[in-house]
Amino acid sequence: MKRTLFVPLLLVLFLPGYSKASNEVTVKGFRYWSSESYTRVVIDVDRPVKFTQNRLSDPDRLYFDLSNCRLSKKTKPVVPVGDRILKKIRAGQLKNEVVRVVLDLQEFQTFNVFTLKDPHRVVIDVFGNRVEKSVLTLNSEERKRLEGIKRVVIDPGHGGKDPGAIGPNRLKEKDVVLAVAKKLGKILKEKHNIEVIFTRDRDVFIPLEERTAIANSKKADLFISIHANASRRRKARGIETYFLNWTNNREAIRVAARENAISVDKMKQAQDELQMILRDLARDNKKDESMKLAYNVQNSMVDSLSRDYKRVIDLGVKQALFYVLVGARMPSILIEVSFISNYEEEKRLAGKRYKDRIAEAIAKGVNRYTAPSKLAKRYQ
């Protein structure tokens, strides 16, 4: 998988009430991750940008015209990629206020493009024929579960400069979830013979869109993102598991906004802007499979932890728009293992035994998911 490559650009963005001079912003560069069947390109900007998109032939290419933008003189005009999907990325000043970004295609079947906020960026997912030929229908998903899961990407949330939520006794979410993730990975490898890939295995910061790109480029069968919840209400407690979908549930929107590091208002706006991505989920059954995985993991955690601990609250399976799950090409879930903001649950999360029990329960839920006959009885 190829790593980050930065190319500075300068854009002028249109926002009502701003002068032309004040609208000039710098695009921090391109980042891309690639494999033989999938490439994700990210254009980093520091304000919202409007754009149009199209495809041209002879040669085959996608282009994106960024409105009210200007290209920096320092821009490298051509960025070689050279994977099976893209030949290269090109950028140029189409006219005074339009920057065109061109993706020269090697192999192409479909693509998705969407924007994310705080920081602002344009994300372009390009898929080759190898991916589309294996897009999962419900029957093949059931067959995959019968055959078992071969590779899982585990994503410990936050990390590095981003501590996540911090408990009343200063316990940090990033440390808790890394410990749970490592234990989970060890169990899946040793007891279930599953290949495990971590988005991070130490205290480093990984952007949300890179985490998904890792799962896609590694052709993971499952993507599991692990987090600890937090609330202004110190009495709030419990366990909940999410899959990606639109929601009008206020609490689910609040949780997603916190994990996405944006405001609730921006979270609501983002849901509307990403409707196309969410429709794709329903079309290729990733939503249904993610929901099944979520129910199995949630039920396993609640059942297992309730045997050893009092007041384990089942907050259920919910749906929300988590950036880290957007664009995942496999069943994917986000788990909120407990409330780090709750004094009692923070104390539990600080101990090795509780974190180990959580990891064991998640592994058991994954195992249940792989066998349809063992689907959790509470799944509807």
C-alpha positions in Angstrom: 0.0 0.0 0.0 1.4 3.3 -1.0 1.8 6.0 1.7 1.0 9.7 1.9 2.2 12.0 -0.8 1.6 15.7 -0.4 1.3 18.2 -3.2 0.6 21.8 -2.3 -2.2 23.6 -4.1 -3.9 27.0 -3.7 -7.7 27.3 -4.1 -10.1 30.1 -4.1 -13.4 28.9 -2.6 -16.9 30.5 -2.9 -18.7 31.3 0.3 -21.4 34.0 0.5 -20.3 37.1 2.3 -16.6 36.7 1.6 -14.5 38.8 -0.7 -12.6 37.2 -3.4 -9.3 37.8 -1.6 -10.5 36.4 1.6 -11.7 33.3 -0.2 -8.3 32.2 -1.3 -7.4 29.1 0.6 -4.6 26.5 0.4 -5.2 22.9 -0.3 -2.7 21.1 1.8 -2.1 18.4 -0.8 -3.1 15.0 -2.2 -2.9 11.8 -0.2 -3.6 8.4 -1.7 -3.7 4.7 -0.8 -3.7 2.1 -3.4 -4.0 -1.6 -4.1 -4.7 -3.8 -7.1 -8.4 -3.3 -6.9 -9.0 0.0 -5.0 -7.5 3.5 -4.8 -8.5 6.3 -2.4 -7.4 9.8 -3.2 -7.9 12.6 -0.7 -7.6 16.3 -1.5 -7.1 18.3 1.7 -8.6 21.8 1.9 -9.1 24.2 4.8 -12.6 25.3 3.7 -15.6 23.8 1.9 -15.2 23.5 -1.9 -17.8 23.1 -4.6 -16.9 20.9 -7.6 -18.3 19.1 -10.6 -17.2 15.7 -11.9 -17.1 13.9 -15.2 -15.4 11.1 -17.2 -13.6 11.4 -20.5 -12.3 8.7 -22.9 -9.2 8.5 -25.2 -7.5 8.4 -22.8 -9.8 7.2 -20.0 -9.9 9.6 -17.1 -12.0 11.2 -14.4 -11.8 14.9 -13.7 -13.0 17.1 -10.9 -13.4 20.9 -11.5 -13.0 22.8 -8.2 -14.9 26.1 -8.5 -13.5 29.4 -7.4 -10.0 28.1 -6.9 -6.6 29.0 -7.9 -3.6 26.8 -8.4 -0.3 27.5 -6.5 2.8 28.1 -8.5 4.5 25.5 -6.2 2.1 22.7 -7.4 3.8 19.7 -8.9 1.6 19.2 -12.1 1.9 15.4 -12.2 1.9 12.8 -9.4 2.7 9.3 -10.5 0.6 6.5 -8.9 1.1 3.5 -11.1 -1.1 1.0 -9.4 -3.7 -1.1 -11.3 -6.3 1.6 -11.0 -4.6 4.9 -11.5 -1.7 5.9 -13.8 -1.3 9.3 -12.3 -2.9 12.3 -10.7 -2.7 15.7 -12.5 -3.7 19.2 -11.4 -3.9 22.4 -13.4 -5.5 25.8 -13.7 -8.3 25.3 -16.1 -9.2 28.9 -16.1 -8.9 31.9 -13.8 -11.1 30.5 -11.0 -11.3 26.7 -11.7 -8.7 24.1 -10.7 -9.1 20.8 -12.5 -7.9 17.6 -10.8 -7.5 14.6 -13.3 -7.2 11.0 -12.4 -5.8 9.1 -15.4 -7.3 5.6 -15.3 -5.6 2.2 -15.8 -8.6 0.0 -14.9 -12.0 1.3 -13.9 -15.4 0.2 -13.0 -17.0 2.7 -10.6 -16.1 5.5 -8.2 -17.6 7.4 -5.3 -16.7 11.0 -4.2 -17.7 12.8 -1.1 -16.6 15.6 1.2 -15.7 15.4 4.9 -15.4 18.2 7.4 -13.1 19.4 10.1 -10.6 19.2 8.5 -12.3 19.7 5.1 -11.3 17.3 2.4 -12.6 15.7 -0.8 -12.4 11.9 -0.8 -12.4 10.0 -4.1 -12.7 6.2 -4.0 -11.9 4.5 -7.4 -12.7 0.8 -7.8 -11.3 -1.5 -10.5 -13.0 -4.4 -12.2 -11.6 -6.9 -9.7 -13.6 -5.3 -7.0 -16.9 -4.9 -8.9 -16.8 -8.5 -10.1 -16.8 -9.5 -6.4 -19.3 -7.0 -5.0 -21.1 -9.0 -2.4 -24.7 -10.1 -2.8 -26.6 -11.4 0.1 -26.1 -15.0 -1.0 -22.3 -14.6 -1.3 -22.3 -12.8 2.1 -24.0 -15.8 3.7 -21.5 -18.1 1.9 -18.6 -16.0 3.2 -19.9 -16.3 6.8 -20.3 -20.1 6.3 -16.7 -20.3 5.1 -15.5 -18.2 7.9 -13.7 -14.8 8.2 -10.1 -14.8 7.0 -8.9 -11.3 7.5 -10.1 -8.6 10.0 -8.9 -5.0 10.3 -9.2 -3.7 13.9 -9.2 0.0 14.3 -8.4 1.4 17.8 -10.0 4.9 17.7 -8.1 8.2 18.1 -4.3 8.1 19.0 -1.4 10.4 19.1 -2.4 14.1 19.2 -6.0 13.0 19.5 -6.6 11.5 23.0 -10.4 10.9 22.4 -12.6 11.2 25.5 -10.9 11.7 28.8 -12.4 10.3 32.0 -12.9 12.2 35.4 -9.6 10.5 36.6 -7.8 11.4 33.4 -8.0 8.0 31.7 -7.7 8.5 28.0 -9.9 6.8 25.4 -7.0 6.3 23.0 -5.1 4.1 25.6 -8.1 2.0 26.6 -9.2 1.1 23.0 -5.6 0.3 22.0 -5.4 -2.2 24.8 -8.8 -3.8 23.9 -7.8 -3.9 20.2 -4.5 -5.7 20.9 -6.2 -8.3 23.1 -8.9 -8.8 20.5 -6.3 -9.2 17.7 -4.4 -11.8 19.8 -7.6 -13.8 20.4 -8.7 -13.8 16.8 -5.2 -14.9 15.6 -4.6 -17.6 18.2 -8.0 -19.0 18.7 -9.8 -18.4 15.4 -6.9 -18.5 13.0 -7.9 -15.1 11.5 -5.3 -12.7 10.0 -5.4 -9.4 11.9 -4.3 -6.0 10.6 -4.4 -3.0 12.9 -4.9 0.6 11.7 -2.6 1.5 14.5 -0.7 -0.6 17.0 0.9 2.2 19.0 0.1 5.7 20.1 0.0 7.5 16.7 -2.6 9.7 15.0 -4.2 8.2 11.9 -6.8 10.2 9.9 -10.3 8.7 9.8 -10.2 8.3 6.0 -6.9 6.5 6.1 -8.3 3.9 8.5 -11.0 2.9 6.0 -8.5 3.0 3.2 -6.4 0.5 5.0 -9.3 -1.9 5.4 -10.2 -1.6 1.7 -6.7 -1.9 0.3 -6.0 -4.9 2.5 -9.3 -6.6 1.3 -10.5 -7.1 4.8 -13.5 -9.4 5.4 -14.5 -7.3 8.4 -13.7 -3.8 9.8 -14.1 -3.2 13.6 -13.6 0.2 15.1 -13.3 0.3 18.9 -14.1 3.4 21.0 -15.1 4.4 24.5 -18.2 6.5 25.0 -18.5 9.8 26.8 -21.4 12.1 28.0 -21.8 15.3 29.9 -24.1 13.3 32.2 -21.8 11.5 34.5 -24.4 8.9 35.3 -24.6 7.8 31.6 -23.3 4.3 31.2 -23.6 1.2 29.0 -22.5 -0.5 25.9 -23.7 0.1 22.3 -22.6 -0.9 18.8 -23.2 1.0 15.6 -23.3 0.4 11.9 -23.2 3.0 9.2 -26.5 4.5 8.1 -28.7 7.6 8.2 -30.4 8.4 11.6 -32.6 10.9 13.2 -31.8 9.6 16.7 -30.5 12.6 18.7 -28.2 10.5 20.9 -26.7 8.6 18.0 -26.1 11.8 16.1 -24.3 13.2 19.2 -22.1 10.2 19.5 -21.2 10.3 15.8 -20.5 14.0 16.0 -18.1 13.5 18.9 -16.2 10.6 17.2 -16.1 12.6 13.9 -14.8 15.7 15.8 -17.5 18.0 14.5 -20.5 19.8 15.9 -24.0 18.2 16.0 -25.2 20.8 13.5 -22.4 19.9 11.1 -23.2 16.2 11.7 -26.8 16.7 10.5 -25.6 18.5 7.4 -23.1 15.8 6.6 -25.8 13.2 6.7 -27.7 15.0 4.0 -24.6 15.4 1.9 -23.6 11.7 2.0 -27.0 10.2 1.0 -25.5 8.7 -2.1 -22.9 6.7 -0.1 -25.6 5.5 2.2 -27.8 4.4 -0.7 -24.9 2.3 -1.9 -24.8 0.5 1.4 -28.3 -0.7 0.9 -27.8 -1.7 -2.7 -24.9 -4.1 -2.1 -26.1 -5.4 1.2 -23.2 -4.1 3.3 -25.7 -2.4 5.6 -27.5 -5.7 6.3 -24.3 -7.6 7.0 -23.0 -4.8 9.2 -26.2 -4.9 11.1 -25.9 -8.7 11.6 -22.3 -8.3 12.8 -23.3 -5.5 15.2 -26.1 -7.5 16.8 -23.9 -10.5 17.3 -21.1 -8.4 18.9 -23.4 -6.3 21.0 -25.3 -9.3 22.4 -22.1 -11.1 23.1 -20.6 -8.2 25.0 -23.7 -7.6 27.1 -24.2 -11.3 27.9 -20.5 -12.0 28.7 -19.9 -8.9 30.9 -23.2 -9.2 32.8 -21.9 -12.5 34.2 -19.0 -10.8 36.0 -20.1 -7.2 36.5 -23.2 -5.5 37.9 -25.2 -2.8 36.0 -24.0 -3.6 32.5 -26.5 -1.6 30.5 -27.5 -2.8 27.1 -27.9 0.4 24.9 -28.5 -1.7 21.9 -27.5 -1.6 18.2 -27.8 1.8 16.5 -27.0 3.4 13.3 -25.2 6.7 12.6 -22.9 8.3 10.1 -19.3 7.7 11.4 -16.7 9.0 9.0 -14.4 6.1 9.8 -16.9 3.7 8.3 -17.7 5.7 5.2 -16.6 3.9 2.1 -15.8 0.6 3.7 -16.2 -2.2 1.2 -16.9 -4.9 3.9 -19.3 -5.4 6.8 -18.1 -2.8 9.4 -19.1 -1.7 12.9 -18.1 0.8 15.5 -18.2 -0.3 19.2 -18.6 2.0 22.2 -17.3 -0.4 24.9 -18.4 1.7 28.0 -18.6 5.3 29.2 -15.2 6.6 30.1 -17.0 9.7 31.5 -18.7 7.5 34.1 -16.7 7.1 37.4 -17.5 3.4 37.8 -17.0 2.5 34.2 -13.8 4.5 33.9 -12.5 2.5 36.9 -13.4 -0.7 35.1 -11.8 0.4 31.9 -8.6 1.3 33.8 -8.2 -2.4 34.8 -6.8 -5.1 32.6 -9.4 -7.7 33.5 -12.4 -5.6 32.2 -10.6 -4.7 28.9 -9.7 -8.4 28.4 -13.3 -9.4 29.0 -14.5 -6.9 26.4 -12.0 -8.2 23.8 -13.1 -11.8 24.5 -16.7 -10.9 24.1 -16.1 -9.1 20.8 -14.2 -12.1 19.5 -17.1 -14.4 20.5 -19.5 -12.1 18.7 -17.4 -12.3 15.5 -17.3 -16.1 15.8 -21.1 -16.1 16.1 -21.4 -13.9 13.0 -19.4 -16.3 10.9 -22.0 -19.1 11.5 -25.5 -18.2 10.4 -26.9 -21.0 12.6 -25.5 -19.2 15.6 -26.9 -15.8 14.8 -27.9 -14.0 18.0 -31.5 -14.9 19.0 -32.3 -11.2 19.6 -31.5 -10.3 16.0 -34.6 -9.4 14.0 
